[in-house]
Amino acid sequence: MAVLNPLKVIIDNYPQDQTEMLDAVNNPEDPSAAAAKVPFSKVLYIEQDDFMEVPAKKFYRLSPGKEVRLRYAYFIKCTNTVKDKED
């Protein structure tokens, strides 16, 4: 897994100094394949394409006020957006 066009996500209600290692499936087609450990912390990065400030009608990814589940992790909800000066 890789994030090619990162968008920073900050989980407000997650401890600053905590990191969990969660299991992620390496190969969904092979149940016997080992799982990879993926870190989960207060600061995460998602693909920019997985967020839309003004979502299209059938956009099922993260947007303001919407709750989604991160793959192999938890549900998160967008409660605030902050833009850089360049945006």
PDB file with one MODEL, atoms N, CA, C and O in Angstrom:
MODEL        1
ATOM      1  N   MET A   1       0.845  -1.184   0.000  1.00  0.00           N
ATOM      2  CA  MET A   1       0.000   0.000   0.000  1.00  0.00           C
ATOM      3  C   MET A   1       0.885   1.240   0.000  1.00  0.00           C
ATOM      4  O   MET A   1       1.924   1.289   0.657  1.00  0.00           O
ATOM      5  N   ALA A   2       0.445   2.229  -0.750  1.00  0.00           N
ATOM      6  CA  ALA A   2       1.175   3.489  -0.816  1.00  0.00           C
ATOM      7  C   ALA A   2       0.192   4.628  -1.064  1.00  0.00           C
ATOM      8  O   ALA A   2      -0.846   4.443  -1.699  1.00  0.00           O
ATOM      9  N   VAL A   3       0.533   5.798  -0.556  1.00  0.00           N
ATOM     10  CA  VAL A   3      -0.258   6.999  -0.798  1.00  0.00           C
ATOM     11  C   VAL A   3       0.566   7.865  -1.744  1.00  0.00           C
ATOM     12  O   VAL A   3       1.619   8.377  -1.366  1.00  0.00           O
ATOM     13  N   LEU A   4       0.082   8.026  -2.978  1.00  0.00           N
ATOM     14  CA  LEU A   4       0.837   8.750  -3.992  1.00  0.00           C
ATOM     15  C   LEU A   4       0.593  10.256  -3.951  1.00  0.00           C
ATOM     16  O   LEU A   4       1.518  11.041  -4.160  1.00  0.00           O
ATOM     17  N   ASN A   5      -0.657  10.666  -3.680  1.00  0.00           N
ATOM     18  CA  ASN A   5      -1.008  12.082  -3.556  1.00  0.00           C
ATOM     19  C   ASN A   5      -1.597  12.297  -2.169  1.00  0.00           C
ATOM     20  O   ASN A   5      -2.816  12.261  -2.001  1.00  0.00           O
ATOM     21  N   PRO A   6      -0.735  12.522  -1.166  1.00  0.00           N
ATOM     22  CA  PRO A   6      -1.204  12.527   0.218  1.00  0.00           C
ATOM     23  C   PRO A   6      -2.033  13.748   0.623  1.00  0.00           C
ATOM     24  O   PRO A   6      -1.793  14.873   0.185  1.00  0.00           O
ATOM     25  N   LEU A   7      -3.006  13.473   1.467  1.00  0.00           N
ATOM     26  CA  LEU A   7      -3.809  14.495   2.121  1.00  0.00           C
ATOM     27  C   LEU A   7      -3.735  14.197   3.615  1.00  0.00           C
ATOM     28  O   LEU A   7      -4.091  13.102   4.049  1.00  0.00           O
ATOM     29  N   LYS A   8      -3.282  15.148   4.385  1.00  0.00           N
ATOM     30  CA  LYS A   8      -3.092  14.954   5.828  1.00  0.00           C
ATOM     31  C   LYS A   8      -4.436  14.936   6.545  1.00  0.00           C
ATOM     32  O   LYS A   8      -5.284  15.803   6.334  1.00  0.00           O
ATOM     33  N   VAL A   9      -4.613  13.931   7.396  1.00  0.00           N
ATOM     34  CA  VAL A   9      -5.816  13.786   8.214  1.00  0.00           C
ATOM     35  C   VAL A   9      -5.365  13.724   9.671  1.00  0.00           C
ATOM     36  O   VAL A   9      -4.482  12.941  10.022  1.00  0.00           O
ATOM     37  N   ILE A  10      -5.972  14.550  10.510  1.00  0.00           N
ATOM     38  CA  ILE A  10      -5.651  14.553  11.937  1.00  0.00           C
ATOM     39  C   ILE A  10      -6.880  14.047  12.697  1.00  0.00           C
ATOM     40  O   ILE A  10      -7.974  14.595  12.567  1.00  0.00           O
ATOM     41  N   ILE A  11      -6.678  12.996  13.487  1.00  0.00           N
ATOM     42  CA  ILE A  11      -7.756  12.409  14.282  1.00  0.00           C
ATOM     43  C   ILE A  11      -7.796  13.159  15.620  1.00  0.00           C
ATOM     44  O   ILE A  11      -6.942  12.942  16.480  1.00  0.00           O
ATOM     45  N   ASP A  12      -8.777  14.030  15.790  1.00  0.00           N
ATOM     46  CA  ASP A  12      -8.859  14.901  16.968  1.00  0.00           C
ATOM     47  C   ASP A  12      -8.917  14.148  18.294  1.00  0.00           C
ATOM     48  O   ASP A  12      -8.296  14.564  19.272  1.00  0.00           O
ATOM     49  N   ASN A  13      -9.655  13.051  18.332  1.00  0.00           N
ATOM     50  CA  ASN A  13      -9.867  12.365  19.610  1.00  0.00           C
ATOM     51  C   ASN A  13      -8.962  11.143  19.781  1.00  0.00           C
ATOM     52  O   ASN A  13      -9.344  10.175  20.439  1.00  0.00           O
ATOM     53  N   TYR A  14      -7.776  11.185  19.196  1.00  0.00           N
ATOM     54  CA  TYR A  14      -6.807  10.097  19.337  1.00  0.00           C
ATOM     55  C   TYR A  14      -5.578  10.648  20.053  1.00  0.00           C
ATOM     56  O   TYR A  14      -5.138  11.753  19.738  1.00  0.00           O
ATOM     57  N   PRO A  15      -5.018   9.918  20.998  1.00  0.00           N
ATOM     58  CA  PRO A  15      -3.868  10.422  21.765  1.00  0.00           C
ATOM     59  C   PRO A  15      -2.668  10.780  20.877  1.00  0.00           C
ATOM     60  O   PRO A  15      -2.325  10.051  19.946  1.00  0.00           O
ATOM     61  N   GLN A  16      -2.053  11.896  21.184  1.00  0.00           N
ATOM     62  CA  GLN A  16      -0.916  12.409  20.408  1.00  0.00           C
ATOM     63  C   GLN A  16       0.254  11.434  20.355  1.00  0.00           C
ATOM     64  O   GLN A  16       0.881  11.278  19.307  1.00  0.00           O
ATOM     65  N   ASP A  17       0.546  10.793  21.448  1.00  0.00           N
ATOM     66  CA  ASP A  17       1.752   9.962  21.541  1.00  0.00           C
ATOM     67  C   ASP A  17       1.489   8.469  21.386  1.00  0.00           C
ATOM     68  O   ASP A  17       2.324   7.653  21.776  1.00  0.00           O
ATOM     69  N   GLN A  18       0.342   8.101  20.822  1.00  0.00           N
ATOM     70  CA  GLN A  18      -0.006   6.687  20.693  1.00  0.00           C
ATOM     71  C   GLN A  18       0.024   6.257  19.224  1.00  0.00           C
ATOM     72  O   GLN A  18      -0.397   7.004  18.340  1.00  0.00           O
ATOM     73  N   THR A  19       0.525   5.051  18.975  1.00  0.00           N
ATOM     74  CA  THR A  19       0.492   4.428  17.654  1.00  0.00           C
ATOM     75  C   THR A  19       0.081   2.978  17.825  1.00  0.00           C
ATOM     76  O   THR A  19       0.659   2.254  18.635  1.00  0.00           O
ATOM     77  N   GLU A  20      -0.910   2.556  17.067  1.00  0.00           N
ATOM     78  CA  GLU A  20      -1.353   1.163  17.071  1.00  0.00           C
ATOM     79  C   GLU A  20      -0.872   0.508  15.784  1.00  0.00           C
ATOM     80  O   GLU A  20      -0.836   1.142  14.729  1.00  0.00           O
ATOM     81  N   MET A  21      -0.508  -0.743  15.879  1.00  0.00           N
ATOM     82  CA  MET A  21      -0.142  -1.505  14.694  1.00  0.00           C
ATOM     83  C   MET A  21      -1.317  -2.434  14.376  1.00  0.00           C
ATOM     84  O   MET A  21      -1.622  -3.348  15.143  1.00  0.00           O
ATOM     85  N   LEU A  22      -1.967  -2.190  13.244  1.00  0.00           N
ATOM     86  CA  LEU A  22      -3.151  -2.953  12.859  1.00  0.00           C
ATOM     87  C   LEU A  22      -2.796  -3.939  11.747  1.00  0.00           C
ATOM     88  O   LEU A  22      -1.885  -3.697  10.956  1.00  0.00           O
ATOM     89  N   ASP A  23      -3.520  -5.043  11.700  1.00  0.00           N
ATOM     90  CA  ASP A  23      -3.289  -6.058  10.678  1.00  0.00           C
ATOM     91  C   ASP A  23      -3.975  -5.671   9.373  1.00  0.00           C
ATOM     92  O   ASP A  23      -5.151  -5.307   9.364  1.00  0.00           O
ATOM     93  N   ALA A  24      -3.232  -5.753   8.271  1.00  0.00           N
ATOM     94  CA  ALA A  24      -3.764  -5.495   6.936  1.00  0.00           C
ATOM     95  C   ALA A  24      -3.463  -6.710   6.065  1.00  0.00           C
ATOM     96  O   ALA A  24      -2.360  -7.254   6.107  1.00  0.00           O
ATOM     97  N   VAL A  25      -4.425  -7.121   5.296  1.00  0.00           N
ATOM     98  CA  VAL A  25      -4.266  -8.285   4.433  1.00  0.00           C
ATOM     99  C   VAL A  25      -3.280  -7.974   3.309  1.00  0.00           C
ATOM    100  O   VAL A  25      -3.418  -6.968   2.613  1.00  0.00           O
ATOM    101  N   ASN A  26      -2.296  -8.834   3.140  1.00  0.00           N
ATOM    102  CA  ASN A  26      -1.328  -8.670   2.051  1.00  0.00           C
ATOM    103  C   ASN A  26      -1.913  -9.057   0.706  1.00  0.00           C
ATOM    104  O   ASN A  26      -1.725  -8.358  -0.289  1.00  0.00           O
ATOM    105  N   ASN A  27      -2.631 -10.185   0.682  1.00  0.00           N
ATOM    106  CA  ASN A  27      -3.179 -10.699  -0.558  1.00  0.00           C
ATOM    107  C   ASN A  27      -4.579 -11.241  -0.293  1.00  0.00           C
ATOM    108  O   ASN A  27      -4.725 -12.360   0.199  1.00  0.00           O
ATOM    109  N   PRO A  28      -5.618 -10.455  -0.617  1.00  0.00           N
ATOM    110  CA  PRO A  28      -6.989 -10.893  -0.334  1.00  0.00           C
ATOM    111  C   PRO A  28      -7.371 -12.198  -1.040  1.00  0.00           C
ATOM    112  O   PRO A  28      -8.281 -12.898  -0.595  1.00  0.00           O
ATOM    113  N   GLU A  29      -6.690 -12.523  -2.121  1.00  0.00           N
ATOM    114  CA  GLU A  29      -6.997 -13.746  -2.866  1.00  0.00           C
ATOM    115  C   GLU A  29      -6.387 -14.995  -2.230  1.00  0.00           C
ATOM    116  O   GLU A  29      -6.744 -16.116  -2.590  1.00  0.00           O
ATOM    117  N   ASP A  30      -5.463 -14.797  -1.281  1.00  0.00           N
ATOM    118  CA  ASP A  30      -4.796 -15.918  -0.629  1.00  0.00           C
ATOM    119  C   ASP A  30      -4.948 -15.791   0.882  1.00  0.00           C
ATOM    120  O   ASP A  30      -4.148 -15.113   1.527  1.00  0.00           O
ATOM    121  N   PRO A  31      -5.969 -16.437   1.457  1.00  0.00           N
ATOM    122  CA  PRO A  31      -6.213 -16.320   2.907  1.00  0.00           C
ATOM    123  C   PRO A  31      -5.050 -16.805   3.772  1.00  0.00           C
ATOM    124  O   PRO A  31      -4.939 -16.408   4.932  1.00  0.00           O
ATOM    125  N   SER A  32      -4.185 -17.654   3.227  1.00  0.00           N
ATOM    126  CA  SER A  32      -3.058 -18.155   4.017  1.00  0.00           C
ATOM    127  C   SER A  32      -1.865 -17.199   4.020  1.00  0.00           C
ATOM    128  O   SER A  32      -0.899 -17.421   4.750  1.00  0.00           O
ATOM    129  N   ALA A  33      -1.922 -16.138   3.209  1.00  0.00           N
ATOM    130  CA  ALA A  33      -0.820 -15.163   3.164  1.00  0.00           C
ATOM    131  C   ALA A  33      -0.752 -14.398   4.485  1.00  0.00           C
ATOM    132  O   ALA A  33      -1.776 -14.113   5.105  1.00  0.00           O
ATOM    133  N   ALA A  34       0.436 -14.080   4.891  1.00  0.00           N
ATOM    134  CA  ALA A  34       0.629 -13.337   6.143  1.00  0.00           C
ATOM    135  C   ALA A  34       0.054 -11.926   6.026  1.00  0.00           C
ATOM    136  O   ALA A  34      -0.030 -11.363   4.934  1.00  0.00           O
ATOM    137  N   ALA A  35      -0.334 -11.376   7.157  1.00  0.00           N
ATOM    138  CA  ALA A  35      -0.842 -10.005   7.199  1.00  0.00           C
ATOM    139  C   ALA A  35       0.318  -9.043   7.453  1.00  0.00           C
ATOM    140  O   ALA A  35       1.303  -9.391   8.103  1.00  0.00           O
ATOM    141  N   ALA A  36       0.179  -7.843   6.931  1.00  0.00           N
ATOM    142  CA  ALA A  36       1.171  -6.794   7.174  1.00  0.00           C
ATOM    143  C   ALA A  36       0.702  -5.961   8.358  1.00  0.00           C
ATOM    144  O   ALA A  36      -0.499  -5.863   8.610  1.00  0.00           O
ATOM    145  N   LYS A  37       1.629  -5.366   9.080  1.00  0.00           N
ATOM    146  CA  LYS A  37       1.293  -4.456  10.173  1.00  0.00           C
ATOM    147  C   LYS A  37       1.303  -3.035   9.609  1.00  0.00           C
ATOM    148  O   LYS A  37       2.263  -2.618   8.962  1.00  0.00           O
ATOM    149  N   VAL A  38       0.214  -2.299   9.868  1.00  0.00           N
ATOM    150  CA  VAL A  38       0.065  -0.938   9.376  1.00  0.00           C
ATOM    151  C   VAL A  38      -0.124  -0.011  10.579  1.00  0.00           C
ATOM    152  O   VAL A  38      -0.967  -0.285  11.433  1.00  0.00           O
ATOM    153  N   PRO A  39       0.645   1.083  10.663  1.00  0.00           N
ATOM    154  CA  PRO A  39       0.502   1.982  11.815  1.00  0.00           C
ATOM    155  C   PRO A  39      -0.749   2.862  11.724  1.00  0.00           C
ATOM    156  O   PRO A  39      -1.125   3.322  10.646  1.00  0.00           O
ATOM    157  N   PHE A  40      -1.373   3.081  12.863  1.00  0.00           N
ATOM    158  CA  PHE A  40      -2.499   4.003  12.987  1.00  0.00           C
ATOM    159  C   PHE A  40      -2.160   4.953  14.113  1.00  0.00           C
ATOM    160  O   PHE A  40      -1.841   4.521  15.220  1.00  0.00           O
ATOM    161  N   SER A  41      -2.228   6.262  13.837  1.00  0.00           N
ATOM    162  CA  SER A  41      -1.894   7.270  14.846  1.00  0.00           C
ATOM    163  C   SER A  41      -2.755   8.508  14.642  1.00  0.00           C
ATOM    164  O   SER A  41      -3.646   8.520  13.793  1.00  0.00           O
ATOM    165  N   LYS A  42      -2.491   9.526  15.406  1.00  0.00           N
ATOM    166  CA  LYS A  42      -3.254  10.774  15.346  1.00  0.00           C
ATOM    167  C   LYS A  42      -3.175  11.434  13.975  1.00  0.00           C
ATOM    168  O   LYS A  42      -4.151  12.027  13.516  1.00  0.00           O
ATOM    169  N   VAL A  43      -2.026  11.336  13.322  1.00  0.00           N
ATOM    170  CA  VAL A  43      -1.826  11.931  11.997  1.00  0.00           C
ATOM    171  C   VAL A  43      -1.708  10.809  10.969  1.00  0.00           C
ATOM    172  O   VAL A  43      -0.860   9.925  11.089  1.00  0.00           O
ATOM    173  N   LEU A  44      -2.571  10.863   9.961  1.00  0.00           N
ATOM    174  CA  LEU A  44      -2.589   9.875   8.885  1.00  0.00           C
ATOM    175  C   LEU A  44      -2.552  10.606   7.547  1.00  0.00           C
ATOM    176  O   LEU A  44      -2.760  11.818   7.482  1.00  0.00           O
ATOM    177  N   TYR A  45      -2.289   9.867   6.502  1.00  0.00           N
ATOM    178  CA  TYR A  45      -2.332  10.422   5.153  1.00  0.00           C
ATOM    179  C   TYR A  45      -3.210   9.522   4.296  1.00  0.00           C
ATOM    180  O   TYR A  45      -3.039   8.303   4.281  1.00  0.00           O
ATOM    181  N   ILE A  46      -4.161  10.138   3.575  1.00  0.00           N
ATOM    182  CA  ILE A  46      -5.018   9.413   2.652  1.00  0.00           C
ATOM    183  C   ILE A  46      -4.802   9.982   1.258  1.00  0.00           C
ATOM    184  O   ILE A  46      -4.218  11.055   1.104  1.00  0.00           O
ATOM    185  N   GLU A  47      -5.270   9.268   0.250  1.00  0.00           N
ATOM    186  CA  GLU A  47      -5.197   9.766  -1.120  1.00  0.00           C
ATOM    187  C   GLU A  47      -6.100  10.989  -1.260  1.00  0.00           C
ATOM    188  O   GLU A  47      -7.214  11.002  -0.735  1.00  0.00           O
ATOM    189  N   GLN A  48      -5.628  12.004  -1.958  1.00  0.00           N
ATOM    190  CA  GLN A  48      -6.436  13.200  -2.185  1.00  0.00           C
ATOM    191  C   GLN A  48      -7.745  12.862  -2.897  1.00  0.00           C
ATOM    192  O   GLN A  48      -8.767  13.506  -2.662  1.00  0.00           O
ATOM    193  N   ASP A  49      -7.713  11.854  -3.765  1.00  0.00           N
ATOM    194  CA  ASP A  49      -8.929  11.440  -4.486  1.00  0.00           C
ATOM    195  C   ASP A  49      -9.981  10.827  -3.570  1.00  0.00           C
ATOM    196  O   ASP A  49     -11.137  10.682  -3.967  1.00  0.00           O
ATOM    197  N   ASP A  50      -9.593  10.467  -2.346  1.00  0.00           N
ATOM    198  CA  ASP A  50     -10.534   9.876  -1.394  1.00  0.00           C
ATOM    199  C   ASP A  50     -11.221  10.924  -0.524  1.00  0.00           C
ATOM    200  O   ASP A  50     -11.898  10.579   0.444  1.00  0.00           O
ATOM    201  N   PHE A  51     -11.050  12.202  -0.863  1.00  0.00           N
ATOM    202  CA  PHE A  51     -11.697  13.298  -0.128  1.00  0.00           C
ATOM    203  C   PHE A  51     -12.255  14.295  -1.135  1.00  0.00           C
ATOM    204  O   PHE A  51     -11.620  14.594  -2.146  1.00  0.00           O
ATOM    205  N   MET A  52     -13.449  14.806  -0.846  1.00  0.00           N
ATOM    206  CA  MET A  52     -14.052  15.841  -1.674  1.00  0.00           C
ATOM    207  C   MET A  52     -14.773  16.819  -0.758  1.00  0.00           C
ATOM    208  O   MET A  52     -15.629  16.430   0.035  1.00  0.00           O
ATOM    209  N   GLU A  53     -14.413  18.104  -0.878  1.00  0.00           N
ATOM    210  CA  GLU A  53     -15.046  19.115  -0.034  1.00  0.00           C
ATOM    211  C   GLU A  53     -16.528  19.294  -0.373  1.00  0.00           C
ATOM    212  O   GLU A  53     -17.366  19.444   0.516  1.00  0.00           O
ATOM    213  N   VAL A  54     -16.830  19.276  -1.648  1.00  0.00           N
ATOM    214  CA  VAL A  54     -18.214  19.328  -2.116  1.00  0.00           C
ATOM    215  C   VAL A  54     -18.436  18.044  -2.910  1.00  0.00           C
ATOM    216  O   VAL A  54     -18.168  17.998  -4.111  1.00  0.00           O
ATOM    217  N   PRO A  55     -18.924  17.004  -2.240  1.00  0.00           N
ATOM    218  CA  PRO A  55     -18.988  15.693  -2.883  1.00  0.00           C
ATOM    219  C   PRO A  55     -20.070  15.586  -3.960  1.00  0.00           C
ATOM    220  O   PRO A  55     -21.126  16.212  -3.874  1.00  0.00           O
ATOM    221  N   ALA A  56     -19.772  14.782  -4.962  1.00  0.00           N
ATOM    222  CA  ALA A  56     -20.765  14.432  -5.971  1.00  0.00           C
ATOM    223  C   ALA A  56     -21.840  13.577  -5.305  1.00  0.00           C
ATOM    224  O   ALA A  56     -21.651  13.086  -4.192  1.00  0.00           O
ATOM    225  N   LYS A  57     -22.952  13.405  -5.983  1.00  0.00           N
ATOM    226  CA  LYS A  57     -24.097  12.707  -5.400  1.00  0.00           C
ATOM    227  C   LYS A  57     -23.760  11.302  -4.891  1.00  0.00           C
ATOM    228  O   LYS A  57     -24.187  10.934  -3.797  1.00  0.00           O
ATOM    229  N   LYS A  58     -23.015  10.524  -5.647  1.00  0.00           N
ATOM    230  CA  LYS A  58     -22.698   9.152  -5.239  1.00  0.00           C
ATOM    231  C   LYS A  58     -21.236   9.004  -4.828  1.00  0.00           C
ATOM    232  O   LYS A  58     -20.602   7.999  -5.151  1.00  0.00           O
ATOM    233  N   PHE A  59     -20.699   9.987  -4.126  1.00  0.00           N
ATOM    234  CA  PHE A  59     -19.325   9.944  -3.624  1.00  0.00           C
ATOM    235  C   PHE A  59     -19.356   9.284  -2.252  1.00  0.00           C
ATOM    236  O   PHE A  59     -19.918   9.843  -1.311  1.00  0.00           O
ATOM    237  N   TYR A  60     -18.755   8.095  -2.127  1.00  0.00           N
ATOM    238  CA  TYR A  60     -18.840   7.323  -0.880  1.00  0.00           C
ATOM    239  C   TYR A  60     -17.531   7.354  -0.099  1.00  0.00           C
ATOM    240  O   TYR A  60     -17.216   6.412   0.628  1.00  0.00           O
ATOM    241  N   ARG A  61     -16.781   8.417  -0.248  1.00  0.00           N
ATOM    242  CA  ARG A  61     -15.527   8.554   0.488  1.00  0.00           C
ATOM    243  C   ARG A  61     -15.648   9.710   1.459  1.00  0.00           C
ATOM    244  O   ARG A  61     -16.749  10.207   1.694  1.00  0.00           O
ATOM    245  N   LEU A  62     -14.532  10.146   2.030  1.00  0.00           N
ATOM    246  CA  LEU A  62     -14.555  11.171   3.065  1.00  0.00           C
ATOM    247  C   LEU A  62     -14.947  12.540   2.502  1.00  0.00           C
ATOM    248  O   LEU A  62     -14.451  12.968   1.460  1.00  0.00           O
ATOM    249  N   SER A  63     -15.845  13.208   3.215  1.00  0.00           N
ATOM    250  CA  SER A  63     -16.251  14.575   2.899  1.00  0.00           C
ATOM    251  C   SER A  63     -16.786  15.199   4.195  1.00  0.00           C
ATOM    252  O   SER A  63     -17.083  14.475   5.145  1.00  0.00           O
ATOM    253  N   PRO A  64     -16.913  16.535   4.245  1.00  0.00           N
ATOM    254  CA  PRO A  64     -17.359  17.186   5.479  1.00  0.00           C
ATOM    255  C   PRO A  64     -18.686  16.630   5.996  1.00  0.00           C
ATOM    256  O   PRO A  64     -19.673  16.540   5.265  1.00  0.00           O
ATOM    257  N   GLY A  65     -18.679  16.262   7.275  1.00  0.00           N
ATOM    258  CA  GLY A  65     -19.865  15.738   7.933  1.00  0.00           C
ATOM    259  C   GLY A  65     -20.127  14.269   7.683  1.00  0.00           C
ATOM    260  O   GLY A  65     -21.071  13.716   8.247  1.00  0.00           O
ATOM    261  N   LYS A  66     -19.332  13.623   6.865  1.00  0.00           N
ATOM    262  CA  LYS A  66     -19.548  12.223   6.506  1.00  0.00           C
ATOM    263  C   LYS A  66     -18.592  11.304   7.256  1.00  0.00           C
ATOM    264  O   LYS A  66     -17.431  11.645   7.482  1.00  0.00           O
ATOM    265  N   GLU A  67     -19.094  10.144   7.637  1.00  0.00           N
ATOM    266  CA  GLU A  67     -18.298   9.144   8.328  1.00  0.00           C
ATOM    267  C   GLU A  67     -17.964   8.013   7.352  1.00  0.00           C
ATOM    268  O   GLU A  67     -18.829   7.541   6.614  1.00  0.00           O
ATOM    269  N   VAL A  68     -16.690   7.585   7.358  1.00  0.00           N
ATOM    270  CA  VAL A  68     -16.239   6.473   6.521  1.00  0.00           C
ATOM    271  C   VAL A  68     -15.337   5.566   7.350  1.00  0.00           C
ATOM    272  O   VAL A  68     -14.830   5.958   8.401  1.00  0.00           O
ATOM    273  N   ARG A  69     -15.151   4.353   6.857  1.00  0.00           N
ATOM    274  CA  ARG A  69     -14.238   3.434   7.538  1.00  0.00           C
ATOM    275  C   ARG A  69     -12.943   3.372   6.765  1.00  0.00           C
ATOM    276  O   ARG A  69     -12.938   3.155   5.554  1.00  0.00           O
ATOM    277  N   LEU A  70     -11.842   3.564   7.473  1.00  0.00           N
ATOM    278  CA  LEU A  70     -10.533   3.410   6.865  1.00  0.00           C
ATOM    279  C   LEU A  70     -10.257   1.918   6.713  1.00  0.00           C
ATOM    280  O   LEU A  70     -10.573   1.130   7.604  1.00  0.00           O
ATOM    281  N   ARG A  71      -9.678   1.538   5.606  1.00  0.00           N
ATOM    282  CA  ARG A  71      -9.406   0.127   5.359  1.00  0.00           C
ATOM    283  C   ARG A  71      -8.500  -0.443   6.445  1.00  0.00           C
ATOM    284  O   ARG A  71      -7.448   0.123   6.745  1.00  0.00           O
ATOM    285  N   TYR A  72      -8.908  -1.554   7.026  1.00  0.00           N
ATOM    286  CA  TYR A  72      -8.185  -2.260   8.097  1.00  0.00           C
ATOM    287  C   TYR A  72      -8.078  -1.439   9.383  1.00  0.00           C
ATOM    288  O   TYR A  72      -7.246  -1.743  10.238  1.00  0.00           O
ATOM    289  N   ALA A  73      -8.911  -0.400   9.533  1.00  0.00           N
ATOM    290  CA  ALA A  73      -8.793   0.461  10.713  1.00  0.00           C
ATOM    291  C   ALA A  73     -10.184   0.835  11.237  1.00  0.00           C
ATOM    292  O   ALA A  73     -11.084  -0.003  11.282  1.00  0.00           O
ATOM    293  N   TYR A  74     -10.345   2.085  11.627  1.00  0.00           N
ATOM    294  CA  TYR A  74     -11.535   2.571  12.320  1.00  0.00           C
ATOM    295  C   TYR A  74     -12.394   3.461  11.433  1.00  0.00           C
ATOM    296  O   TYR A  74     -11.995   3.852  10.335  1.00  0.00           O
ATOM    297  N   PHE A  75     -13.580   3.769  11.938  1.00  0.00           N
ATOM    298  CA  PHE A  75     -14.438   4.766  11.305  1.00  0.00           C
ATOM    299  C   PHE A  75     -13.917   6.138  11.697  1.00  0.00           C
ATOM    300  O   PHE A  75     -13.517   6.359  12.840  1.00  0.00           O
ATOM    301  N   ILE A  76     -13.925   7.064  10.733  1.00  0.00           N
ATOM    302  CA  ILE A  76     -13.568   8.452  11.030  1.00  0.00           C
ATOM    303  C   ILE A  76     -14.638   9.353  10.425  1.00  0.00           C
ATOM    304  O   ILE A  76     -15.335   8.967   9.487  1.00  0.00           O
ATOM    305  N   LYS A  77     -14.758  10.559  10.974  1.00  0.00           N
ATOM    306  CA  LYS A  77     -15.727  11.524  10.469  1.00  0.00           C
ATOM    307  C   LYS A  77     -15.031  12.858  10.266  1.00  0.00           C
ATOM    308  O   LYS A  77     -14.289  13.315  11.135  1.00  0.00           O
ATOM    309  N   CYS A  78     -15.266  13.476   9.131  1.00  0.00           N
ATOM    310  CA  CYS A  78     -14.678  14.789   8.844  1.00  0.00           C
ATOM    311  C   CYS A  78     -15.505  15.859   9.542  1.00  0.00           C
ATOM    312  O   CYS A  78     -16.668  16.081   9.204  1.00  0.00           O
ATOM    313  N   THR A  79     -14.889  16.521  10.522  1.00  0.00           N
ATOM    314  CA  THR A  79     -15.590  17.570  11.269  1.00  0.00           C
ATOM    315  C   THR A  79     -15.066  18.964  10.950  1.00  0.00           C
ATOM    316  O   THR A  79     -15.684  19.964  11.315  1.00  0.00           O
ATOM    317  N   ASN A  80     -13.918  19.028  10.266  1.00  0.00           N
ATOM    318  CA  ASN A  80     -13.303  20.320   9.987  1.00  0.00           C
ATOM    319  C   ASN A  80     -12.322  20.168   8.835  1.00  0.00           C
ATOM    320  O   ASN A  80     -11.698  19.117   8.688  1.00  0.00           O
ATOM    321  N   THR A  81     -12.180  21.200   8.022  1.00  0.00           N
ATOM    322  CA  THR A  81     -11.166  21.206   6.975  1.00  0.00           C
ATOM    323  C   THR A  81     -10.319  22.466   7.118  1.00  0.00           C
ATOM    324  O   THR A  81     -10.832  23.549   7.396  1.00  0.00           O
ATOM    325  N   VAL A  82      -9.021  22.303   6.923  1.00  0.00           N
ATOM    326  CA  VAL A  82      -8.079  23.412   6.996  1.00  0.00           C
ATOM    327  C   VAL A  82      -7.246  23.374   5.726  1.00  0.00           C
ATOM    328  O   VAL A  82      -6.700  22.330   5.366  1.00  0.00           O
ATOM    329  N   LYS A  83      -7.148  24.504   5.052  1.00  0.00           N
ATOM    330  CA  LYS A  83      -6.403  24.569   3.791  1.00  0.00           C
ATOM    331  C   LYS A  83      -5.094  25.329   3.996  1.00  0.00           C
ATOM    332  O   LYS A  83      -4.989  26.212   4.847  1.00  0.00           O
ATOM    333  N   ASP A  84      -4.103  24.957   3.188  1.00  0.00           N
ATOM    334  CA  ASP A  84      -2.855  25.718   3.157  1.00  0.00           C
ATOM    335  C   ASP A  84      -3.110  27.065   2.478  1.00  0.00           C
ATOM    336  O   ASP A  84      -4.134  27.254   1.822  1.00  0.00           O
ATOM    337  N   LYS A  85      -2.178  27.990   2.640  1.00  0.00           N
ATOM    338  CA  LYS A  85      -2.318  29.314   2.018  1.00  0.00           C
ATOM    339  C   LYS A  85      -2.371  29.233   0.508  1.00  0.00           C
ATOM    340  O   LYS A  85      -2.989  30.085  -0.129  1.00  0.00           O
ATOM    341  N   GLU A  86      -1.725  28.208  -0.094  1.00  0.00           N
ATOM    342  CA  GLU A  86      -1.705  28.061  -1.548  1.00  0.00           C
ATOM    343  C   GLU A  86      -3.051  27.648  -2.103  1.00  0.00           C
ATOM    344  O   GLU A  86      -3.308  27.859  -3.288  1.00  0.00           O
ATOM    345  N   ASP A  87      -3.932  27.058  -1.281  1.00  0.00           N
ATOM    346  CA  ASP A  87      -5.228  26.528  -1.773  1.00  0.00           C
ATOM    347  C   ASP A  87      -6.223  27.607  -1.933  1.00  0.00           C
ATOM    348  O   ASP A  87      -7.358  27.346  -2.333  1.00  0.00           O
TER     349      ASP A  87
ENDMDL
END
